[in-house]
Amino acid sequence: MIGFLRGKIVNKQPPLLMIDVGGIGYEVYAPMSTFYQLGEDSQTVTLLTQFIVREDAHLLYGFYHPQERDLFRALIKVNGVGPKLALSILSGMSVDEFVLCVQNKDISRLMLIPGVGKKTAERLVIETRDSLEKWTINSTHTLSLMNTSSYVQDAISALITLGYKLNEAQRAIKEVQDQGKNSEELIRLALQNQLSGSRV
C-alpha cells in the first residue's frame, strides 16, 4: 500500500495531479481543498495517499492534510458514496464544516454539494456520526467561514471551468474576495477585472 508520495508537481488539472517521484509520474486524484494548498508546478510536495483497487482500474487519491484522508476513508464507507463523490464533498466544504454539519444534522447544507441528494445527505449524517463523534473542531471559527469558503471555492471552480489555470483562478478571486457577497458576484467581478486589465 502507498502511504504517501513526495515529489515535484508536473501538472495540475483538477481533480488530477501529476507528481514526479524519482522519474516516475504518478497520477493522483485530489479534492479542491488540497489543490488550494499546493504551490506552482515543479515545486516539491508531500501528499498522503489512499490506494483504491477497482475491477477496471487502480486509482490513487492524494490529500494535503491527514484529516482530509481520514474523512475520505470515512466517506467511502457510507452506502452509495464512492471515491468520486467523496472528493466532491471534500471539494465542497472543509473537514471542520462537514463534521459540524453531521453534528448538527444539517441536511440542507450537505445537499448544496453537487451529487448529494436528500437521501445521500441523510446517510452521510447517520453513517458517519459515530466515527466523527470524537473529532475536535473550532466550531466558532468554522461557522464564521462556512458561507465565505463555500462561495469562494465555487467561484474558483467556475473560473477553472471557463479555462483559467488553478493559480490564475485563485489570484483572480482573491483580488475581489472582499467585494462580492456570493459566488456569482465574485465571478462577475473577477471577469470584469480581467477585461479591464487586458485593455491597459
N, C-alpha and C positions, 0 to 999 in steps of 0.2 A: 504493500500500500504506500502511496506517495503522500507524505505528511505536509511537506511544504516545498516550494520552489524558490530559488534565489537566482536571479539572472537579469539581463537587460531587456527592457521593453523594446520590441521591434516594431509593433504596430498595435493600434487601439481602434477597434471598430465595434462599439458596444453592440451586443454583450460579449464580444470575443476579443481576447488579448492574445498576442503572440509574444512569448517570452523565450529569449535565447539563453539556454543554460548549458554552458560549455560547448557551444557549437550545435546544440540540438534545439530545434524550435518546438516549444510546447504550445498547443492551442488550449487556452484556458477560458472558460465562461465565467463571467463575474457580474455581480449586481452593480447598478449605478453608484451605490454607496461606496464601493471600492474604487470605481473609476474616479470619483471626486477626490480621492486621496492620492492618486498617482501623479507623478511628475511628467516631464516631457519624454518623448521617445529617446532611447539609448541610455536612460537612467537605470540604475540598478534598483530592483525592488524585491522584497520578500513577501510571498503570498502563502498563507495557509491553504491547504487544498483538501478537496473531497473527491475521491475517485468513484465514479458510478459506472457499473457494468450493465449494459442492456444487451438484448439479443442481437441487435443490429449495430451497436456501437459501444466503444469505451470512451467515456467523457470525463474531463477533468474540470472541476469548478474551483475558483480561487477567491480568497477573501483577505481583506487587509487587516481586519480585527478578529481576534478569537471569538468574540461574541457573535459576529456575523456567521461564522461557520457553525457555532453551536446552535444558533437559531435555524439555520438552513437544515441541519440534521434533524431538528425537532419538527420542522415544517414538512419534510418529505415523509415523515411517519404518519402524517394526517391522511386519512382516507380521501382519495381524489386529488391530492396535491402532489404533483411531480416536481422534478428539479426546475423545469421552465417556469412554473407558477411560483415556486419558492423564490426564484431570482426576481420575478416581478414584484413580489411582496417586499423583498429587501430593497428593491429599487424605489418602491413607492413610499416607504417610511423607514425611519431609523429603528434599530433594535429596541431602544427605550420606548419609542412610540408604539411599537407593536405590543410590547409587554403591557404597557398602560392600557391599550385597547382591550386586551384579553382580560386584564384585571377588572376593568370597568364594564366588560361585556358590551363594548361599543361596536355593535354590528354594522351600523351605518357608516362609520369611519372606515372599516375594513372593506366595505363594498365600493368605496371610491377607487380602490386599486383595480386596474384593468384585469379582467379574468376572474375576479372574485364576486360571485353572486351571493344571494342571501344564504342559501344552504351551505355553501363553502365557508362563508364567514362564520356561520353558526358552528360548523365542525371545527374551524380553527380555534374558536373560543373554548369549546368543550374539550377537544382532544389535546390542546397544548397547556390548558390551565394548570394541571398538576405539575408538569415539567418546568413551568415558568414561575411557580409559586415562590421559590426561594430567590429569584432574581432580584437584585437591588438596583433601583433606578433613581435618578434625580427627577422626581415627578414634577416639581415646580418648574424647573428649567425646561423639561420636555414639553409641558403644557404650553409654555410661552412660545416655543419654537415650532409646534406641530403644524400650524397653518402656514407659517412662513416657509419652513423647509419643504413642505409639500408643493406649494405653488412655484417655488424657485426650481425645484427638481423637474416639475412638469414643464416649465419654460425652457430649461436647458435641453431636456429630451426633445421638445418640439423643434428647437433650432438645429439639433443634430439630424432630425428627420428632414429638415429643409436643406441639409448639405453642409452644415457647419462641422468642423472638427470639434472634438470634445473641449480642448483648451480654448478654442475660439468662442464656443457657446458659453463656457463658464465666464470668460472675460467679459463678453457682451452683456450677460445678465448681471454680473457683479457691478458693472458701471451704472445700471439703472435700478438696482435692487431696492433702493430706498424711495423710489418714485412710484412704483407700481403697487397696487393693492391686491392683485390676483395674477395668475399666470398669463391671461390674455393681455393685460396691460403691460406686463413685463416684456412679452414677445413683441408687442407693437412698438414700445419704446426702444427696444434693442434694435429692431429693424430700422426705425427712424434714425437712430444714431449712426447705423451703418451707412445709410443713404447720405446723411449729412457729411460723414467723413469722406465718402467717395467723391463728393463734389468739391472738397477743398483741394 
